[in-house]
Amino acid sequence: MTGRYGGAGIRGRLHRRLGSGDLTAVPEVRHALRNLLGKWPDPDEGGAAEAADVAELLASELVTNALIHTEHGAVVTATVEDSRLHVEVQDFMAGLPVSDVPNADLGTGGRGLFLVERLADAWGVRTAQGVGKVVWFELHAGAA
């Protein structure tokens, strides 16, 4: 049986609702994602630590964006299915995110979607059911 993202079966799932402006949720999501990933991808395939590091970074960026730029919290969902990790961050505000090329003169802001664009194997934005949007990314084992 083939799963939603093309693999044979889901190996793990993370689903968390995050409170509005609660930036303490960012390290909590990173930790939960690290636990979910475990040894993904298979250490024999190589790149397990690097793939997990990239996944944590990108999830942190999307969660931080959702919590800083919206007023109603967010929901983060991560699914590991065979060789693919799919992460979604849903917020409850209308409007699409804007990706800017980072500017050193502006400090550390503006890098979130830029990093997602550069490091993810696939990513996108879609309108959420109800209100808001979902920003998602995928990483494929061995490609991170």
C-alpha positions in Angstrom: 0.0 0.0 0.0 1.5 3.3 -1.0 1.1 6.3 1.4 0.1 9.9 0.8 3.7 11.0 0.0 4.7 8.0 -2.1 6.2 5.7 0.5 5.0 2.3 1.7 3.9 3.5 5.2 4.0 6.2 7.8 6.9 5.7 10.3 5.9 8.5 12.6 3.8 11.6 13.1 4.0 14.8 15.2 1.0 17.1 15.7 1.1 20.1 18.0 -1.1 23.2 18.5 0.9 26.2 19.5 -0.3 29.2 21.4 -0.2 32.7 19.9 3.2 34.4 20.4 4.5 31.5 22.5 8.1 31.4 21.3 9.0 28.8 23.9 7.2 26.4 21.5 10.0 26.7 19.0 12.6 24.7 20.9 9.8 22.3 22.0 9.0 21.6 18.4 12.7 21.2 17.5 13.0 18.6 20.3 9.8 16.8 19.4 10.9 16.7 15.7 14.3 15.4 16.7 12.6 12.6 18.6 10.3 11.8 15.8 13.1 11.6 13.3 15.2 9.3 15.5 17.6 7.7 13.0 15.9 9.0 9.9 17.1 8.5 7.3 18.6 5.1 7.9 22.2 5.6 9.1 23.4 3.1 6.5 22.2 5.6 3.9 24.3 8.4 5.4 23.4 12.0 6.2 21.1 11.2 9.2 22.4 13.9 11.5 22.6 16.5 8.7 19.0 15.7 7.5 17.7 16.1 11.1 19.6 19.4 11.5 18.1 20.8 8.3 14.6 19.6 9.3 14.9 21.3 12.7 16.1 24.5 11.2 13.4 24.7 8.6 10.6 23.7 11.1 11.9 26.3 13.5 11.8 29.0 10.9 8.3 28.3 9.8 7.0 28.0 13.4 8.7 31.2 14.4 7.2 33.0 11.4 3.7 31.8 12.2 4.0 32.8 15.9 5.5 36.2 15.2 3.5 37.3 12.2 0.0 36.0 13.1 -2.2 36.5 16.1 -3.9 33.1 16.6 -1.2 30.5 17.1 -0.3 27.7 14.8 -0.5 24.0 14.2 2.6 22.0 13.3 2.3 18.6 11.7 5.3 16.4 10.7 5.0 13.1 9.0 7.9 10.7 8.4 7.1 8.2 5.6 9.8 5.9 4.5 12.5 8.2 2.9 10.4 11.4 3.1 9.7 14.0 5.8 6.7 16.3 5.3 6.3 19.3 7.7 3.3 21.6 7.7 2.8 24.8 9.7 -0.7 26.2 9.6 -1.6 29.6 10.9 -5.0 31.3 11.1 -4.4 34.5 9.3 -5.3 35.4 5.7 -2.6 36.4 3.3 0.4 34.7 1.9 3.9 34.9 3.3 6.5 37.0 1.5 9.9 35.7 0.8 12.7 38.3 0.8 16.3 38.0 0.0 18.0 38.5 3.4 19.7 41.9 3.9 22.6 42.0 6.3 21.6 45.6 7.3 18.2 44.4 8.6 19.6 42.0 11.2 18.4 38.4 11.5 14.9 38.8 10.1 13.7 37.8 6.7 15.7 34.6 6.4 13.0 32.0 7.2 11.4 31.4 3.8 14.7 32.1 2.1 16.2 29.1 4.0 13.2 26.9 3.2 13.5 27.8 -0.5 17.2 26.9 -0.5 17.3 23.8 1.7 14.0 22.0 1.2 13.6 19.4 -1.5 10.1 20.8 -2.1 8.0 23.5 -0.4 4.9 25.5 -0.9 2.0 27.4 0.5 -1.7 26.6 0.3 -4.9 28.0 1.7 -6.0 26.1 4.8 -9.4 24.6 5.3 -11.4 27.3 7.1 -9.1 30.3 7.8 -5.4 30.8 7.2 -2.7 29.1 5.3 -0.4 26.1 5.4 3.3 26.5 4.7 5.0 23.2 4.1 8.3 21.6 3.2 9.6 18.2 2.4 13.0 16.6 2.8 14.0 13.3 1.1 16.5 11.0 2.8 19.9 11.4 1.4 19.1 14.6 -0.3 19.3 17.1 2.6 
